[in-house]
Amino acid sequence: MELFNCNVANVLVVDDQVSNIQLVYQVLHNDYNVYMARSGVEALELIKTQQPDIILLDVYMPELSGLELCCILKDDPICRDIPIIFITSFTDPAQEVACWEAGGVDFIQKPINQLTLSRRVKAHLTLKFQADALKRSANLDGLTKIHNRRYFDEQGPALYSHSLQSNRAFSVLMFDIDYFKDFNDRYGHLAGDDCLKAVSNCMKSVIGDEYTVFARYGGEEFILLVSGQLLPQVRTLIESVCQAVAALKIPHESSRCSDYVSLSAGAVFCQVPELTQLKYLIEKSDELLYEAKAQGRNRVMIKEFV
Amino acid sequence: MLANETANMYQAQVLNQPSALVRMGDNQELYHSTLEAFLCESEELITLIARDVNDLEEGYERSIRGAHSLKGSAATIGAEQLRDAAQTLEGILKANDVLAYQVHVQHLEKQHQAVVLAIQGILKQSSTADLPQLSTSSASEHISIEQLIELLESSNMRAFSVYGEMLLHADAVMLAALEHIQDAMRTLDFKTAAKQLKKYIIGSN
């Protein structure tokens, strides 16, 4: 069970009134890191660099109102999960409805009761951290702790559309551990599990996080999506991954292509992603992986999509 | 003694301290810091309400916002009559009732003056009663001016406590630098404070 430490939470207070920000700060400063913005525009700017865990938002502000800011954040995939509590002195039920509809999770009525403020913030932070932990856990492969197929199915298309929108080259790489069934038969399934863990962690350490999606695709198959890298860079990356795994020198007596655990890989590089579809590129890289296996394994087959 | 009692009765009429203190967990220091913040802010709100109402639509909108903000600030410190006056004025402004506005804005200003006097009385009493300061940062904590700039640039409210702490322990040179950003700190304009502080440091080197 993951433990939560709310004390490291970042709370953002957005209010055009200095006294309100100070009051909230005085109540919360012993428990959280409190950041502030004096307008909706200032808040949008700040959120780019200081991702808050929760936002306390005044409804009535000049230029960009709290309701408008809330709608903008709820439309943004990166900010959508940040809970927003409205701080309001409105008594009009229609305004209350507008706050719920904008995406707020709760209200704190002005004048602020310090206990209500601190308890509500704590309650929503706890819920947020629990939801985050569940999401992390649902997206990780239980054995190897790298991302799983579910994560790939969600994030793969997102990275692909990002490539399409920004007109960046896109590659799909598939890897398979050579003669893994024979490894399990020779050394047992527990040793097989250890092998999978070692190989996946090694691959992860070679592959960067930026503009990539890396996941366990099936039993001993891994998939990697890379956005914005040119063909020579992709070739270097795929070779580095295979060499790093070979360098682990995990003995594999049942392998017919090496004394140690090795990888076969199939990859397709696409300079202009809008000419094709992600599904097709995955199929193509799978075919190339089979080709690499058919040619004796422990090798890389890479082609450019034309 | 009699003067004190009269003053207390007067304060009780315009400020419902018990109710505000209940909301603030009976924290006197927190209440006093909120009163101080009210003193700084409310003058500006009153000016905003009075000045902008004649200034076509945009100014009108600002007046409504001013009345709305004053209503919230007054409620926070327990100034219930002022809160009610601001609420009424907000309604009058929304209804575009110019005649009623002229009468009511004067009433609001009177209420505001009464609250300001009451607050000044409370803060004066508390300064002689030697109340402990709000503990916003550890006294032993040593923070450099560069760290303060970093906190300001990241809009971290800790800059506010650190600033207060540094003011208390500053030598003459440091005090001059810190006083240079006093106005920006009062309005929590951290970006300007950081820029001014950097400029001041470069200028003094």
Interface residues (C-beta under 8 A of the other chain):
Chain A: V13 D16 Q17 V18 S19 N20 I21 Q22 L23 Y25 Q26 V27 H29 N33 V34 Y35 M36 A37 R38 E42 L46 T49 Q50 Y60 P62 S89 K110 P111 I112 N113 Q114 L115
Chain B: A20 V22 R23 M24 G25 N27 L30 S33 T34 A37 F38 C40 E41 R62 R65 H68 S69 K71 G72 S73 A75 T76 G78 L134 T136 S154 S155 N156 M157 R158 F160 S161 R186 T187 L188 D189 F190
